[in-house]
Amino acid sequence: MLRSLFRAAGALFCFVGLLSAATVTNPIIWADVPDISIVHVGTKYYMSSTTMHFTPGVPIMESSDMVNWRIISYCQPTLVNCNLTSSGNQYGKGTWASSIRYKNGTFYVLVPSQTANSCFLFTATDPKGPWKETKLPQMHDPSLVLDDDGRNYVVWGGGNISIVELNESLTGTKSGTSRTLLTDPASVAGSGGLRAEGAQVYKHNGYYYIFMICWPNGGMRTEICYRGKSLTGSFEGKVVMKSNGVAQGSLLELNDGSWMGYLFQDNGSVGRCPWLIPVTWQNDWPVFNNGTAPSSFNLASAASQNGPGIVTSDYFPDTKLKLEWQINHNPDNVNWSLSEKPGFFRIKTGRVDPDFVTARNTLTQRAFGPKCSGRTVLDVSGMKDGDVAGLGALQKKYGFVGVKKNGTSNSIVMYNGNSQVATAALSQNKVYLRIDMDYTNRTDKATFFYSLDSVNWKAIGNTLQMSYDMPHFVGYRFALFNYATKSTGGTADFDWFEIGSSVNQKIDLYPGTGITPKQNSRISLSNGFAFTVKRDNGLQMLEYSVPTAGNVEMKIFDLKGSLICTPVNGYAAAGTHKIPLNQFLLANKKYCVTMKHNNATYTANDVKIFE
């Protein structure tokens, strides 16, 4: 009887689990997250990926269900020899395909550097860092093997796959141990084309499994697998996935005991996007969903997908960049700041550059599909003659909307590559910029907009037909930039950046920080006079109250006594009034506020308008 009750309870649990299973849609991250390597530690999963020439390098992401991911650290704060000069660049280089492992309380990430001509082994006891760096010889697409017997190896290469043993301290290779492990393993899939690379080794049930990608002539990106009982013995191989070009990766066991493959797909100009493939086992061979890459499937252990998870809006409230940001190449740290003008990201020009893709300190976040929108507000008051600043769609075939200063005049411009396509007059120091991107069915189009009040948007220029270009070897990114064409020292100040699936949607991974989600409590001046500043979808709104009708003059000063703005100056009826404040560039700091009503003046000193 008791056993029957247990069976019934188990069946009910399984039934409830099926009812609550989430539908997983591929790609799980519709953004550029290629060369993924994942390790399962406890109840968490940790992933490393490739970001090429962006700094910091080698992002580490964390997930509780393999579906929803957040960036938690970077292994390499500064890339080796990855500088952007006016005469040279390292686009498409930097760090490439990595391998993440865990053993005995330590995380290991092995990554090759195309600019250092070497590999780096990063170790940490906490995946959030700090990470310790050890330099090793260069190896293409290395897979780290921390074997059960205490010996350690790297399986690596392209075409033929090699193996080398590491010394006990993991600080170098053992002399005389390098050899070919697999000769032309891509032959099981066909001839010619891209031969095998991207090796990842997984040990299970007494076998070493080596997963690789190839792309034979007349075929597609194909996942192959070789298995053997010993790293010194023979291997046999077969094709395990040839579907929709989904390939390169490995597999692991989930928290619930099921198995999952992780691979990625070239997805047009948005980049290379990760997929999950359910895996079963037959005769000690992994079966990837019967050889078909599913567009969706149910996964009982997963939560609902909540967006890309690796991009966020930002209002720059701190002196440290959020983890979702990366700078194009190594930064020039003396010429960008989050503290010179609190609440703003400032780029100062430190040299003269010819164009957008040579500009230093360009701040980027990934674009994502199927559609996305990025918006920012730019203060141009510090720009100098010849400066160009704004919001770009970064890749070799780029486009941007921004501001160009000519003499003492500013104009809004749209560029499609090196060609200026359109211009519009600008007579104020603040302008809102926006780019919408559409990746639906690989449409791969970007459109550009500007606004003088953040409410009324005007299209400018033409449509950028985006394309994934190999010299850059990454998907498109939103980019905040500033560069000089005549003289140095000009500044561009970005008050905030918002990103979402449309202009009306906003992703904020840090709710409660900055000035957007919250506003300060209502500030009472005296005798019924009060005000507060709110923010709604990027629009700063002043709400003020007067107890009786009359002429009202409201002024906002900085703490040194300099007048910032006079948002109210005229007759106001008794009651509460709302007006936009966006033209005045109020930041997340303290001010002095005066309100004059008829012949009486009311003052609030040292008040923080925003929390």
Order of alpha helices (4+ residues) and beta strands (2+ residues): alpha-beta-beta-beta-beta-beta-beta-beta-beta-beta-beta-beta-beta-beta-beta-beta-beta-beta-beta-beta-beta-beta-beta-beta-beta-beta-beta-beta-beta-beta-beta-beta-beta-beta-beta-beta-beta-beta-beta-beta-beta-beta-beta-beta-beta-beta-beta
